[in-house]
Amino acid sequence: MSVTKITTSAIAIVALTATAAAAREEIRRVGSSTVFPYTQAVAERFANTTEFPSPIVESTGTGGGMQIFCGGIGESFADITGASRAMKASEYQMCQDNGVTSITEAQIGSDGLSLAVSVESPHDWDLTLGQIFLALAAEVPVDGEWAANPYTNWSEIDASLPDVEIEVLGPPPTSGTRDAFVELAMHAGCEELEYVQNGGFDGDWVEENCSRMRTDGPFIEAGENDNLIVQRLQSDPTALGIFGYSFVYENLDTLAGVKIAGTTPSLETIGDGSYPVSRPLFFYIKNAHRGVIPGFEEFLTEYMSEDALAPGGYLNERGLVTLSEERRDELRERVANSVPMEAPAD
């Protein structure tokens, strides 16, 4: 990075932190709870192998992280935000409006959006996306009409499903996991329904009518802390939970992934695309803070290392589905050169 660029960044930070004598010493990361354990692992490795302070790693959810990250330049605002979906056009514009004009996007790998149950569950769960939609959507087809969801038991949706109450714990609307689940599971499940197929409804209709999760009890918003969902499932063998596959992977002694259309979530099925609900994982870098926050460049170098991102690397061991070698090389070059992202399409 050039001296001019570093000096400009330093001036921006000093100007926006008049109450502080110097820039913040620790790297600060906010954002997705799904990306959180990966960044936490990098932060631990970084703290153990360098003399820099341990980074501050916060789990605020993807949407909450974007709000903090895009709030401005300076030590009050995060250096990195993790995301379990791509940055939205509205978030990019918020960044631009607040002076965060150079952002590098980094896709670190992929993840499966998993439904999971306790290993103590007496049922062999195997759901279609259509059945998941009928269980969790605010409105579904009822006697040929689009109406409020009446289902309270899984067996009411399909007699082959367990005769137990629908109880699914999942993330709130501020979570990237929620956004991705709506897009990848709810919209796709809605499109499987005969009502939608026979009605000839297009994607705009599906987005408008099939995005709302029910609020009458069977779907329970459990906050941004996925560990709380894990604990709840461990104590309730009839409940299901929604979160990134890494949380299933890290708790295989107590949790089991629910099959979707006959396919169990795993590193292999997510990597080869046979598991139907998978998504890319990202973090976003505030380039104005590079060369200003101590250790920031070294931290990014650790994050981009083969030890972290390659198959068999320590992030892969925590459940991250890795990119190809070619894509890792492209990613590493983009991050090293602070290549700014383009404005996302609406």
C-alpha positions in Angstrom: 0.0 0.0 0.0 1.3 3.5 -0.8 2.4 6.0 1.8 -0.2 8.4 0.4 -3.0 5.9 0.9 -1.9 5.1 4.5 -1.6 8.8 5.3 -5.1 9.5 3.9 -6.5 6.7 6.0 -4.8 7.9 9.2 -6.1 11.4 8.7 -9.6 10.1 8.2 -9.4 8.1 11.4 -7.9 11.0 13.5 -10.6 13.4 12.2 -13.4 11.1 13.2 -12.0 10.2 16.6 -11.4 13.6 18.2 -11.9 12.2 21.7 -9.1 9.6 21.3 -5.3 10.3 21.3 -4.5 7.4 19.0 -6.1 4.9 16.8 -7.6 1.7 18.3 -5.0 -1.0 19.0 -7.1 -4.1 18.4 -8.6 -5.3 15.1 -12.4 -5.4 15.4 -14.6 -7.8 13.5 -18.5 -7.8 13.6 -21.1 -9.7 11.7 -22.5 -13.1 10.9 -22.8 -15.7 13.7 -22.1 -18.4 11.1 -18.8 -16.8 10.0 -18.0 -16.0 13.7 -16.3 -19.3 14.6 -14.0 -19.2 11.5 -12.9 -15.6 12.3 -12.5 -16.5 15.9 -10.2 -19.4 15.0 -8.1 -17.1 12.8 -8.0 -14.6 15.6 -6.8 -17.2 18.1 -4.0 -18.4 15.7 -3.0 -14.7 15.0 -2.9 -13.9 18.7 -0.7 -17.0 19.4 1.8 -16.4 16.6 2.3 -12.6 16.6 2.9 -9.9 19.2 -0.2 -8.0 18.2 -3.3 -7.7 20.6 -5.9 -10.4 20.2 -8.6 -9.1 17.8 -12.1 -8.3 19.1 -14.5 -10.7 17.4 -18.2 -10.0 17.9 -21.3 -11.9 16.7 -23.9 -9.3 15.7 -25.6 -11.1 12.8 -25.0 -10.2 9.2 -27.5 -7.3 9.0 -26.3 -5.8 12.3 -22.7 -6.2 11.3 -23.4 -4.2 8.1 -24.9 -1.4 10.1 -21.8 -1.1 12.3 -19.3 -1.6 9.5 -21.0 0.9 7.1 -21.4 3.5 9.9 -18.2 5.3 9.0 -14.4 5.5 9.1 -12.6 5.6 12.4 -12.0 3.6 15.6 -15.6 3.5 16.5 -16.4 1.4 13.5 -15.4 -2.1 12.7 -12.6 -3.1 10.3 -14.2 -6.3 9.1 -17.7 -7.7 8.9 -18.6 -11.3 8.3 -21.6 -12.2 6.2 -23.5 -15.3 5.5 -24.8 -13.7 2.3 -23.5 -11.1 -0.1 -23.7 -7.4 0.7 -27.0 -5.9 -0.5 -27.1 -2.9 -2.8 -28.8 -0.9 0.0 -25.9 -1.7 2.4 -23.3 -0.8 -0.1 -25.0 2.5 -0.6 -25.1 3.1 3.1 -21.4 2.5 3.2 -20.8 4.9 0.4 -23.0 7.6 2.0 -21.0 7.3 5.3 -17.6 7.6 3.6 -16.8 3.8 3.5 -16.0 4.0 -0.2 -13.4 1.3 -0.7 -14.5 -2.2 0.4 -12.9 -5.5 -0.5 -15.2 -8.5 -0.7 -13.8 -11.9 0.3 -15.6 -15.2 -0.1 -13.8 -17.6 2.2 -15.8 -20.7 1.4 -19.3 -22.2 1.5 -21.7 -23.5 4.1 -24.8 -25.6 4.2 -28.0 -24.2 5.9 -28.9 -27.1 8.0 -31.9 -28.3 9.9 -30.8 -30.4 12.8 -32.2 -32.4 15.7 -30.9 -34.1 18.8 -29.2 -37.4 18.3 -31.8 -38.6 20.8 -34.6 -37.9 18.4 -36.7 -41.1 17.9 -37.5 -40.1 14.3 -35.6 -40.5 11.1 -36.2 -37.0 9.7 -36.2 -36.6 5.9 -38.0 -33.5 4.6 -38.6 -32.0 1.2 -38.3 -28.2 0.7 -42.0 -28.1 0.1 -42.7 -29.7 3.5 -40.4 -27.3 5.2 -42.2 -24.4 3.5 -45.6 -25.7 4.6 -44.4 -26.0 8.2 -42.8 -22.6 8.5 -44.5 -20.1 6.1 -46.9 -17.5 7.4 -49.3 -18.3 4.5 -49.8 -21.6 2.6 -52.4 -23.1 0.2 -55.5 -24.2 2.2 -58.4 -25.8 0.2 -57.3 -24.0 -3.0 -56.8 -20.6 -1.4 -53.7 -18.7 -0.1 -54.4 -18.5 3.6 -52.9 -18.4 7.1 -50.9 -21.5 7.9 -53.1 -24.0 9.9 -50.5 -26.7 10.5 -49.5 -27.5 14.0 -48.2 -31.1 13.6 -45.7 -32.4 11.0 -48.1 -35.3 10.3 -50.8 -32.8 9.2 -48.5 -31.8 6.3 -47.8 -35.4 5.3 -49.0 -38.6 7.0 -45.5 -40.1 6.6 -43.9 -37.4 8.8 -43.7 -37.7 12.6 -46.9 -37.1 14.6 -45.3 -34.4 16.7 -45.8 -30.6 17.1 -43.9 -28.4 14.7 -41.2 -26.6 16.7 -38.4 -25.1 14.8 -35.9 -22.7 16.2 -34.2 -20.2 13.9 -32.5 -16.9 13.4 -34.2 -13.4 13.5 -34.7 -11.2 10.4 -31.4 -9.4 11.0 -29.4 -12.6 10.4 -27.8 -13.5 7.1 -28.7 -17.1 7.9 -32.4 -16.1 7.9 -32.0 -14.2 4.6 -30.3 -17.2 3.0 -32.9 -19.7 4.4 -35.8 -17.7 3.0 -34.2 -17.5 -0.4 -32.8 -21.0 -0.6 -35.3 -23.1 1.3 -38.6 -21.1 1.6 -38.7 -19.7 -1.9 -37.5 -23.0 -3.4 -40.0 -24.9 -1.2 -42.8 -22.7 -2.3 -42.0 -23.3 -5.9 -42.4 -27.0 -5.4 -46.0 -26.7 -4.4 -48.6 -27.7 -7.0 -50.6 -24.6 -6.1 -47.7 -22.4 -7.3 -46.8 -24.6 -10.3 -50.3 -24.9 -11.6 -51.0 -21.2 -11.0 -48.1 -20.2 -13.2 -46.8 -17.7 -10.6 -43.5 -16.1 -11.4 -40.5 -15.3 -9.2 -41.8 -11.9 -8.2 -45.0 -13.5 -6.9 -42.9 -16.1 -4.9 -40.7 -13.4 -3.4 -43.7 -11.3 -2.4 -45.9 -14.1 -1.0 -43.5 -16.8 0.2 -40.9 -14.9 2.2 -42.7 -14.4 5.6 -42.0 -16.9 8.4 -45.0 -17.7 10.6 -45.3 -15.9 14.0 -48.0 -18.0 15.6 -45.7 -20.3 17.6 -44.3 -23.2 15.5 -41.3 -21.1 14.3 -39.4 -19.6 17.2 -36.9 -16.8 16.7 -34.0 -17.8 18.9 -31.7 -14.7 18.5 -28.3 -14.4 16.9 -26.6 -16.9 19.3 -26.6 -20.2 17.5 -25.2 -21.9 20.6 -28.5 -21.3 22.3 -30.3 -23.3 19.6 -27.8 -26.1 20.0 -28.5 -26.2 23.8 -32.3 -26.2 23.2 -32.1 -29.1 20.7 -29.9 -31.0 23.1 -32.6 -30.8 25.7 -35.6 -31.3 23.4 -35.5 -34.3 21.1 -38.6 -33.2 19.2 -37.5 -29.7 18.2 -35.6 -28.8 15.1 -33.1 -25.9 14.6 -31.8 -23.9 11.7 -28.2 -22.8 11.4 -25.0 -23.1 9.4 -23.6 -26.5 9.0 -20.5 -25.7 11.0 -22.6 -25.8 14.2 -23.8 -29.3 13.3 -20.3 -30.3 12.5 -18.9 -29.1 15.8 -21.7 -30.8 17.8 -22.0 -34.2 16.0 -21.8 -35.9 19.4 -25.2 -34.4 20.3 -26.8 -33.2 17.0 -27.7 -34.8 13.7 -28.4 -33.1 10.4 -31.9 -33.5 8.9 -31.9 -35.0 5.4 -33.4 -32.8 2.7 -34.8 -34.7 -0.2 -32.8 -37.8 1.0 -29.5 -36.0 1.3 -27.7 -35.5 4.6 -25.7 -32.3 5.1 -22.0 -32.9 5.1 -18.8 -31.4 3.9 -19.0 -33.6 0.8 -22.6 -33.0 -0.1 -22.3 -29.3 0.4 -19.1 -29.1 -1.5 -20.4 -31.1 -4.5 -23.7 -29.3 -4.6 -25.9 -32.3 -3.9 -27.2 -30.9 -0.7 -29.9 -28.5 -1.8 -29.5 -25.7 0.7 -26.0 -24.2 0.6 -24.6 -20.7 0.4 -21.3 -18.7 0.1 -19.7 -17.1 3.2 -18.0 -13.7 3.1 -16.2 -11.1 5.0 -15.8 -7.5 4.0 -12.6 -5.4 4.5 -12.6 -1.6 5.2 -9.6 -0.6 3.2 -9.3 2.8 4.8 -8.3 1.0 8.0 -5.5 -0.9 6.4 -2.1 0.4 7.4 -3.7 2.2 10.4 -5.0 -0.5 12.7 -1.9 -2.4 14.1 -1.6 -5.9 12.7 -4.5 -5.6 10.3 -2.4 -6.6 7.3 -0.9 -9.5 9.2 -4.3 -10.7 10.3 -5.6 -10.7 6.7 -2.5 -12.6 5.6 -3.2 -15.3 8.2 -6.9 -15.4 7.2 -5.9 -15.9 3.5 -3.2 -18.5 4.3 -3.4 -22.1 3.0 -3.2 -23.2 6.7 -6.6 -21.6 7.2 -8.4 -21.9 3.9 -7.1 -25.1 2.1 -8.7 -28.5 2.3 -7.5 -30.0 5.6 -6.8 -26.5 7.0 -7.9 -25.5 10.4 -11.1 -23.8 9.1 -12.0 -26.8 7.0 -11.6 -28.8 10.2 -14.2 -26.6 11.8 -16.7 -27.2 9.0 -15.9 -24.6 6.3 -16.4 -26.0 2.8 -13.3 -24.9 1.0 -12.9 -23.1 -2.4 -10.9 -24.6 -5.2 -7.2 -23.8 -5.4 -7.7 -21.4 -8.3 -10.4 -19.5 -6.5 -8.3 -19.3 -3.3 -5.4 -17.9 -5.4 -7.8 -15.3 -6.9 -9.1 -14.4 -3.5 -5.7 -14.0 -2.0 -4.6 -11.7 -4.8 -7.7 -9.6 -4.5 -7.3 -9.1 -0.7 -3.6 -8.5 -0.9 -4.2 -5.7 -3.5 -7.2 -4.1 -1.7 -9.3 -4.6 -4.8 -12.5 -2.6 -4.2 -15.8 -4.4 -4.9 -18.3 -3.1 -7.4 -21.8 -1.9 -6.4 -24.1 -5.0 -6.1 -27.0 -5.3 -8.4 -30.4 -4.6 -6.8 
